[in-house]
Amino acid sequence: MSYDGITNSNRVENTTERKLYAKVVDNVLNSRTLAAHLMGKGKPFNGKTFDYTIKITDSGAGEFFSGLETLASAASDTTIQLSYAHTAFAQPIVIPMLEAFANTGPEATIDLSAFKYEEAHAEATQKLGTAFYGTGTGEQPLGLGAICDDATDVSSIGGQSRSTYSALNGQRNASGGTLSLSKLATLYDDCSAAGIEAEEPTSMWTTKAIWSLYEQLLSPQVRADYRSVGYDMLPVRGDAMVKRVDLKGAAGLSALSFRGIPMLKDDGCTSQTLFMTNEHYLNWHGRTIVPAKFAGMIEKVNLGTPSTMEGVAAAPSEYNGWFHQKEQMMPTQAGLLGRLYVIGQLCTSQPRRQGMLTGITGV
C-alpha cells in the first residue's frame, strides 16, 4: 500500500504491524442539522393517517344589535382536515461472508458488522436530511420546500388545495438577491400573529453561505460575543438558545440569532434559501409500533451514539420511526442482508406560520 511519509523497506513492511486508528473517520457525510433536530424531538405516528382539524374561515355569524331584531342563528361549517400519510425509506446493510471471515479474530481492530450498521444509519440520515428541505416528490416525506411554499411549486398540503384555501399558503418571499435585516423582519412578521408568542417563528434554517452573510450584517457585535463566549448554541433537542458555557457538555448546534430565535446552518438546505419555521406547528411523526406479523423480523431501534464512526453523523438518542430488519443469510449469495427503515412524515398544522426567503446571493 502507499502512504505519506518515509517509505519503509521490506525489513519493516514484512515484520511490523501497522497501527490502525480504531474508528472510521467520516470524510463523506455532511451535517444534516434540521433532520437531527426534528427527529430528536419526534412524535409518534398512529393510525392510517395523521390528521389535523383546522379552522380555515370565519363563520361571519357575530353581529352588533340594538334591541329585539332577529339575530343570526345559522349553523356554520368552518373547518377542514389536513391529512398526512407516512412515507418510508430503506437503507440496506450488506456484509459479505468472506469479508466477515477476514475481519474475525484479534487482528480485527474495527468490528465490520458494527461499522456497516452505523454507516447505514449515517447514510440514511444524510438522505433524509436533504429530503427535509424538499417538496415531497419521489416518495419522499414532505420537506420545508413544500410546507413553506405558497402554491408556487406545491399546490396542496395535507391533501387540501391551496388555491381553494389560502390559509394553507406558507409565506414565500423573494429576496431580490440580497439578505437584509428588513427582509428578515418582513418574513418574521408575515409568519406571525401580533402579540402571541406561540404564533411567532421559533427557528431559522439556511446554508453555510447565507449564515455567513448574516454574520456579516451583525458585525462587529458577533465578533465581540464570539471573543467572550463563542457563538450561541441550540441544544440538538432543545427549543431555546443557550450560551456555549452553559451547555455543560451536551450536544449543541452553533447559532446566530434574530429577534431572539436561532439561525442554524445545514449542508442539506436548499441553496440561496433561508427557511423560517414555527416548531409549535411543525413536527416529525414516526411510526413506533412493530406490526404483530413482523414481530421478531424487524425491531424498533435506539440509534444512540456511534462507536465506530466519528464526524458529523452523531445520532439522536431519542427518536421515532426507525426500525431494523435483522440481518439474514441471502439465499443465493454468500453474505448477510439487513435493512434500516425510516417510516413517518413531516407534518404541519399551520403552513401560514412557516416561511422562506429565496434567491439570496449577497448582502
C-alpha positions in Angstrom: 0.0 0.0 0.0 1.1 3.6 -0.5 1.2 6.2 2.2 2.6 9.7 3.1 6.0 10.0 4.7 9.2 8.0 4.5 8.8 4.7 2.6 9.6 1.7 4.7 11.8 -1.1 3.4 10.6 -4.7 3.3 12.5 -5.3 6.5 9.9 -3.1 8.2 6.9 -3.8 6.0 7.2 -7.5 6.4 7.9 -7.6 10.2 5.9 -4.8 11.7 2.1 -4.5 12.1 0.6 -1.2 11.1 -1.3 1.0 13.5 -4.9 1.3 12.5 -7.0 4.0 14.2 -9.8 2.2 15.9 -12.6 4.3 14.3 -13.6 5.1 10.7 -13.4 8.9 10.4 -16.2 10.2 8.2 -14.9 12.1 5.2 -18.1 11.7 3.1 -21.1 12.7 5.0 -22.1 16.3 5.9 -24.1 17.7 8.7 -27.9 17.5 8.5 -28.9 19.8 11.2 -32.7 20.1 10.7 -33.2 16.3 10.5 -31.2 15.7 13.6 -33.1 18.4 15.4 -36.7 17.4 14.4 -36.1 13.6 14.6 -34.5 14.1 18.0 -37.8 15.6 19.1 -40.0 13.3 17.0 -43.6 12.4 18.0 -45.4 9.1 17.3 -47.4 8.4 14.2 -50.6 6.5 14.9 -53.5 5.4 12.7 -53.6 5.0 8.9 -53.1 8.8 8.6 -52.1 11.6 10.9 -54.8 14.3 10.7 -55.3 17.8 12.0 -58.7 19.6 12.1 -58.1 23.2 11.3 -60.3 26.3 11.1 -60.0 28.0 7.7 -62.7 30.6 7.7 -64.8 32.9 10.0 -68.4 31.9 10.4 -69.4 35.5 9.9 -72.2 35.0 12.4 -71.2 37.6 15.0 -73.1 40.9 14.9 -73.9 44.0 16.8 -77.5 44.7 17.7 -79.6 47.4 19.4 -82.9 45.7 20.5 -85.2 42.9 19.6 -84.2 42.4 16.0 -83.8 38.9 14.6 -80.3 37.6 15.3 -78.3 35.2 13.2 -78.7 31.5 14.1 -77.5 29.6 11.1 -75.0 26.7 11.6 -71.6 27.3 10.1 -69.0 24.9 8.6 -65.6 26.5 9.2 -63.1 23.6 9.4 -61.3 21.2 7.2 -58.8 18.4 7.8 -55.2 18.2 6.9 -54.3 14.5 6.4 -50.8 13.1 6.2 -49.8 9.5 5.4 -46.5 8.1 6.3 -43.6 7.7 3.9 -40.9 5.1 4.0 -37.1 4.9 3.4 -35.0 1.8 3.3 -31.2 1.6 3.7 -29.5 -1.8 3.1 -26.9 -3.3 5.4 -24.8 -5.8 3.4 -22.0 -7.9 4.9 -20.2 -10.3 2.5 -19.4 -13.6 4.2 -15.7 -13.7 3.1 -15.1 -10.2 4.4 -16.6 -11.3 7.8 -14.1 -14.2 7.9 -11.3 -11.8 7.2 -12.5 -9.4 9.9 -12.6 -12.2 12.6 -10.0 -12.6 15.3 -7.8 -10.4 17.4 -6.5 -8.5 14.3 -9.9 -7.1 13.7 -9.4 -3.6 15.2 -12.7 -2.4 13.8 -15.8 -4.6 14.1 -17.1 -4.8 10.5 -20.7 -5.6 11.5 -20.9 -2.6 13.8 -19.3 -0.3 11.3 -21.7 -1.4 8.5 -24.7 -0.9 10.8 -23.6 2.6 11.8 -22.5 3.5 8.3 -26.0 2.6 7.1 -27.6 4.8 9.7 -25.3 7.7 8.8 -26.1 7.5 5.1 -29.8 7.2 5.8 -29.6 10.4 8.0 -27.8 12.1 5.1 -30.5 11.4 2.6 -33.4 12.1 4.9 -31.7 15.4 5.9 -31.8 16.5 2.3 -35.4 15.4 1.9 -36.4 17.5 4.8 -35.9 20.6 2.6 -37.6 19.1 -0.5 -41.1 19.2 -1.9 -42.2 15.6 -1.1 -41.7 14.2 -4.6 -40.3 10.8 -5.4 -41.9 9.0 -2.4 -40.1 11.4 -0.1 -41.6 12.9 3.1 -42.7 16.4 3.0 -39.9 19.0 3.4 -39.8 22.7 4.1 -39.9 23.3 0.3 -43.5 22.1 0.3 -44.5 23.3 3.8 -43.3 26.8 3.4 -44.5 27.2 -0.2 -47.4 29.5 -1.3 -48.5 27.2 -4.2 -45.7 28.4 -6.5 -44.2 24.9 -6.6 -46.5 22.8 -4.4 -50.3 23.3 -5.0 -51.6 21.4 -2.0 -50.7 20.4 1.6 -52.3 17.7 3.8 -54.5 16.7 0.8 -56.1 20.1 0.6 -55.8 22.7 -2.3 -54.0 25.9 -1.5 -55.9 27.7 -4.3 -59.2 26.8 -2.5 -57.9 27.6 1.0 -55.4 30.5 1.0 -54.8 29.9 4.7 -52.8 26.9 3.7 -50.2 29.0 1.9 -46.8 29.4 3.5 -45.0 32.7 3.4 -42.7 32.7 0.4 -40.8 36.0 -0.1 -38.3 36.8 -2.8 -35.1 38.4 -1.5 -34.2 40.2 -4.8 -30.7 38.8 -4.4 -29.7 40.3 -1.1 -30.1 39.5 2.5 -31.0 42.3 4.9 -32.4 42.8 8.4 -35.5 44.4 7.0 -36.3 41.4 4.8 -35.9 39.1 7.7 -38.2 41.3 9.7 -40.8 41.2 6.9 -40.7 37.4 6.7 -40.9 37.2 10.5 -43.9 39.4 10.6 -45.6 37.6 7.7 -45.2 34.3 9.7 -46.5 35.8 13.0 -49.7 36.8 14.8 -49.1 40.1 16.6 -48.7 39.8 20.4 -48.9 36.0 20.7 -45.5 34.4 21.3 -46.6 30.9 20.3 -47.6 32.3 16.9 -44.2 33.7 16.1 -41.3 31.8 14.4 -39.0 29.7 16.6 -36.1 28.9 14.3 -34.4 29.6 11.0 -32.5 27.2 8.8 -30.2 28.1 5.9 -26.9 27.3 4.1 -23.4 28.0 5.4 -23.0 30.7 2.8 -26.2 32.6 3.9 -25.3 32.0 7.6 -22.0 33.8 6.9 -23.8 36.6 5.0 -26.0 37.2 8.1 -22.9 37.1 10.3 -21.5 40.0 8.2 -24.7 42.0 8.8 -24.2 41.6 12.6 -20.5 42.5 12.8 -18.9 43.8 15.0 -21.4 42.6 17.6 -20.8 38.9 16.6 -17.0 39.4 16.9 -17.4 40.8 20.4 -19.8 38.0 21.5 -17.5 35.3 20.0 -14.5 36.6 21.8 -16.3 36.4 25.1 -18.3 33.2 25.0 -18.3 31.9 21.4 -21.4 31.5 19.2 -24.7 30.8 21.0 -25.7 27.2 20.9 -29.0 25.4 20.3 -29.3 22.0 22.1 -30.0 19.3 19.5 -33.3 18.5 21.1 -33.9 22.0 22.6 -36.0 24.9 21.7 -34.1 27.9 23.1 -30.5 29.1 22.6 -28.0 29.0 25.4 -24.5 30.3 25.8 -21.8 27.8 25.0 -20.5 27.9 28.6 -24.0 26.9 29.8 -24.3 23.8 27.6 -22.4 21.7 30.2 -21.0 19.2 27.7 -24.3 18.4 26.0 -24.5 18.3 22.2 -25.3 21.6 20.6 -25.5 23.4 17.3 -23.9 26.8 16.6 -26.4 29.5 16.0 -26.8 33.2 15.4 -30.0 34.9 16.4 -32.6 37.3 15.0 -35.3 38.7 17.3 -34.2 36.0 19.8 -34.6 33.0 17.6 -31.7 30.9 16.3 -30.4 30.8 12.8 -28.7 27.5 12.0 -26.7 26.3 9.1 -27.3 23.0 7.4 -25.4 21.3 4.5 -28.7 19.9 3.3 -30.5 23.2 3.0 -31.7 24.4 -0.4 -29.2 26.8 -2.0 -29.9 30.5 -1.8 -32.8 29.9 0.6 -33.5 30.7 4.2 -36.4 29.0 6.0 -38.2 30.4 9.0 -40.2 27.9 11.0 -42.6 27.7 13.9 -42.0 24.4 15.6 -45.1 24.6 17.6 -46.8 23.6 14.3 -44.0 21.6 12.7 -43.2 18.0 13.8 -41.7 14.8 12.6 -44.1 12.0 13.3 -42.6 8.5 13.1 -44.0 5.0 13.5 -43.2 3.4 16.8 -45.1 0.1 16.9 -43.9 -3.1 15.1 -46.9 -4.8 13.5 -47.6 -8.2 15.1 -47.0 -10.1 11.9 -43.5 -8.6 11.7 -42.5 -9.1 15.3 -39.2 -10.9 15.5 -38.3 -9.8 12.0 -38.0 -6.1 12.5 -37.4 -4.2 15.7 -37.6 -0.6 16.8 -34.1 0.6 17.3 -32.3 3.0 19.6 -29.7 4.7 17.4 -27.7 6.0 20.3 -24.2 7.4 19.8 -21.9 5.8 17.2 -19.0 3.8 18.5 -17.1 3.1 15.3 -17.7 6.4 13.3 -16.5 9.9 14.0 -17.6 13.1 12.3 -20.9 14.8 11.9 -23.2 11.8 11.8 -24.0 11.5 15.5 -27.4 10.1 16.0 -30.1 11.4 18.3 -30.7 9.3 21.4 -34.5 9.9 21.3 -36.3 9.2 18.0 -39.4 7.8 16.3 -39.8 6.0 13.1 -36.5 4.0 12.9 -36.6 0.2 12.5 -34.1 -2.6 11.9 -34.6 -5.7 9.8 -32.3 -8.3 11.3 -29.5 -9.5 9.0 -30.2 -12.8 7.4 -28.2 -15.0 5.0 -29.0 -14.2 1.4 -30.5 -17.4 -0.3 -28.4 -17.1 -3.5 -25.3 -15.1 -2.3 -22.7 -15.6 0.4 -23.5 -12.7 2.7 -25.9 -11.2 5.1 -28.6 -8.7 4.2 -30.4 -6.4 6.7 -32.1 -3.1 6.4 -32.8 0.1 8.3 -36.3 1.5 7.7 -37.5 5.0 8.5 -41.2 5.4 8.4 -43.0 8.6 9.2 -43.9 12.1 7.9 -43.0 15.7 8.4 -46.3 17.4 9.3 -47.6 20.9 9.8 -51.0 22.1 11.2 -50.3 25.8 10.3 -48.4 26.3 7.0 -49.1 30.0 7.3 -46.7 30.1 10.3 -43.8 28.8 8.1 -41.9 30.9 5.6 -39.0 31.1 3.2 -36.8 33.8 1.7 -35.5 32.8 -1.7 -32.8 33.9 -4.1 -30.2 35.1 -1.6 -26.8 35.6 -3.1 -25.3 38.5 -1.2 -25.8 41.4 1.2 
